[in-house]
Amino acid sequence: MTDWFLSLVPVYGPWLVGIATFLACLALPMPASVIMLAAGGFISAGDLALVPVLVAALGGAVAGDQLGYTIGQRGGVPLLERLSHHGGRARLIGQARKLTDERGRLAVFLSRWLFSPLGPYVNLLSGAIGQSRTVFTLWAVAGEVVWCSLYILTGRAFGGNLSAAADMLGSVLGLIASLTATLLLGYGLWQLYRRELRRKEAGKTGSQP
C-alpha cells in the first residue's frame, strides 16, 4: 500500500501530500511522513516545487488538527472512553492523557513531531478538556511546521533515498526524545525540590515566636 501511495507522489504532488497529512492527523492509516520524504526527493529532482508542497503539507496537518479538536470538543470524555475500548488505541490514549496532564500546552507541540503517534489523541483530549482553541492552534501550528519542514527538507537533502533518510531521522528523533524526556524529568524534580524548600521555609517561619 505504501509503495502505491509513493508512486502517486509525482503525479498528484501537493494535493496528495496535503491529504496525507490531513488523514494522518485524524489517526487514519496514512504514511504521511514517508510521503513527505518522497516528496522531498522529487523536489530535489526538480519534479515538484518546494513551497507548494510545504504549504499543502502544513495546510493538511493544521486542518486535521482542527477537525480532531472539534470532534473531541463535541464528543467530550465519553468519546475518549469509547475509543479506549478499541485495541491499541487504549495505550495511545493513555500515553496522550499522561503527556497532556504533565505538560499541558507543550504536549500539543511535542506530539506533532517528536511523539507523533500521540498527536491525533492529544487533539481529541485538548478539545474534550476544554483547552482554549487559540492556545491549541498556536502550539499545534508550531509543531506542524517542525514536522512538515523536517521530513520534506530531509527528503530533499537525501535526494529521495528514503531508507537512508528514514534511518537518519529515526536516530535523530530517538536521541531528541531521550534528551527531552531527561530534561523534563530533571525539570520536574527541580520543581519538587523548590516546593519542598518553600514548604520547609514556611514551616520555620510559622514556628517562630
C-alpha positions in Angstrom: 0.0 0.0 0.0 2.8 2.4 0.9 4.5 1.8 -2.5 1.3 2.6 -4.2 1.0 5.9 -2.4 4.6 6.7 -3.2 4.0 6.1 -6.9 1.3 8.8 -6.8 3.5 11.5 -5.3 5.0 12.8 -8.6 1.6 12.6 -10.2 -0.6 14.5 -7.6 2.2 16.3 -5.7 1.0 18.8 -3.2 -2.6 17.5 -3.3 -1.5 14.0 -2.2 0.8 15.4 0.5 -1.9 17.6 1.9 -4.5 14.8 2.0 -1.9 12.5 3.6 -1.1 14.9 6.5 -4.8 15.7 7.0 -5.7 12.0 7.3 -2.7 11.1 9.5 -3.7 13.8 12.0 -7.0 12.0 12.4 -5.3 8.7 13.3 -6.2 7.2 9.9 -3.6 4.7 8.4 -1.8 7.0 6.1 2.1 7.0 5.7 2.3 10.8 5.7 5.9 11.0 6.9 7.1 8.7 4.2 5.1 10.6 1.6 6.7 13.8 2.7 10.2 12.3 2.5 9.3 11.1 -1.0 8.0 14.5 -2.0 11.3 16.0 -0.8 13.1 13.6 -3.1 11.0 14.7 -6.1 11.7 18.3 -5.1 15.4 17.6 -5.2 15.0 16.1 -8.7 13.1 19.1 -9.9 9.8 17.3 -10.4 8.0 19.2 -7.6 8.3 22.7 -6.2 9.2 23.2 -2.5 6.8 26.0 -1.5 3.6 24.4 -2.8 4.5 21.0 -1.1 5.3 22.7 2.2 2.1 24.8 2.1 0.0 21.7 1.3 1.6 19.6 4.0 1.1 22.3 6.6 -2.4 23.1 5.5 -3.5 19.5 5.6 -1.9 18.9 9.0 -3.5 22.1 10.6 -6.9 21.2 9.1 -6.6 17.7 10.5 -5.7 19.0 13.9 -8.6 21.4 14.0 -11.1 18.7 13.0 -9.7 16.4 15.7 -10.0 19.2 18.3 -13.6 19.8 17.2 -14.5 16.2 17.4 -13.0 16.0 20.9 -14.8 19.2 21.9 -18.2 17.8 20.8 -17.7 14.2 21.8 -16.1 15.0 25.1 -14.6 12.5 27.6 -17.3 9.8 26.7 -15.9 9.7 23.2 -12.4 9.0 24.5 -13.8 6.3 26.8 -15.4 4.6 23.8 -12.2 4.8 21.8 -10.2 3.4 24.6 -12.0 0.0 24.2 -10.6 -0.5 20.7 -7.3 -2.4 20.8 -4.1 -0.4 20.7 -5.9 2.9 21.0 -6.2 2.4 24.7 -2.5 2.5 25.2 -2.0 5.5 22.9 -4.9 7.4 24.6 -3.4 6.6 28.0 0.0 7.9 26.9 -1.5 11.0 25.3 -3.5 11.7 28.5 -0.4 11.4 30.6 1.6 13.7 28.4 -1.2 16.2 28.3 -1.7 16.1 32.1 2.1 16.5 32.8 3.0 19.0 30.0 -0.2 20.8 29.0 0.4 23.1 26.1 3.9 21.7 25.4 2.2 18.3 24.9 0.5 19.7 21.8 3.8 20.9 20.3 5.7 17.8 21.0 3.0 15.4 19.8 3.1 17.0 16.3 6.6 15.7 15.5 8.5 14.1 18.4 5.8 11.9 19.8 3.7 11.9 16.6 1.7 8.7 17.2 0.1 10.5 20.1 -0.8 13.6 18.1 -4.4 12.7 17.0 -5.3 11.7 20.6 -3.8 14.9 22.0 -6.1 16.7 19.6 -9.1 14.9 20.9 -8.1 15.4 24.5 -7.4 19.1 24.0 -10.9 19.6 22.7 -12.5 17.3 25.3 -10.9 19.0 28.3 -11.8 22.5 27.0 -8.3 23.8 26.2 -8.5 27.2 24.5 -8.7 26.7 20.8 -6.4 29.7 20.3 -3.8 28.3 22.6 -4.1 24.8 21.0 -3.8 26.2 17.5 -0.7 28.3 18.2 1.2 25.3 19.7 -0.2 22.9 17.1 0.8 25.1 14.1 4.3 25.5 15.6 4.7 21.7 15.9 3.3 21.0 12.4 5.8 23.5 10.9 8.6 21.4 12.5 7.1 18.1 11.4 6.4 19.1 7.8 9.7 21.0 7.3 11.8 18.3 8.9 10.5 15.5 6.7 10.2 17.4 3.4 13.6 19.0 3.7 15.3 15.8 4.8 13.8 14.0 1.8 15.1 16.8 -0.4 18.6 16.6 1.2 18.8 12.8 0.7 17.6 13.1 -2.9 14.8 10.6 -2.5 16.9 7.9 -0.7 14.0 7.0 1.6 15.8 4.3 3.5 18.8 6.5 4.4 16.6 9.5 5.2 14.2 7.4 7.4 17.2 5.8 9.3 18.8 9.2 9.9 15.6 10.8 11.1 14.8 7.8 13.3 18.2 8.1 15.0 18.0 11.8 15.5 14.4 11.8 16.8 15.2 9.0 19.1 18.1 11.0 20.6 15.9 14.1 20.8 13.2 12.1 22.5 15.6 10.7 25.1 17.1 14.1 25.8 13.7 15.7 26.1 12.5 13.1 28.5 15.6 13.6 30.6 15.2 17.3 30.6 11.5 17.1 31.5 12.2 14.7 34.3 15.0 16.9 35.6 12.7 20.0 35.5 10.0 18.1 37.3 12.5 17.0 40.1 13.7 20.6 40.4 10.2 21.9 40.8 9.6 19.3 43.5 12.8 20.3 45.2 11.8 24.0 45.2 8.3 23.3 46.5 9.8 21.2 49.3 12.2 24.1 50.2 9.3 26.6 50.3 7.3 24.2 52.5 10.2 23.9 54.9 10.8 27.7 55.0 7.1 28.3 55.5 7.2 25.8 58.4 10.2 27.5 60.0 8.5 30.9 59.7 5.3 29.6 61.2 7.1 28.1 64.2 9.0 31.3 65.1 7.6 33.1 68.2 
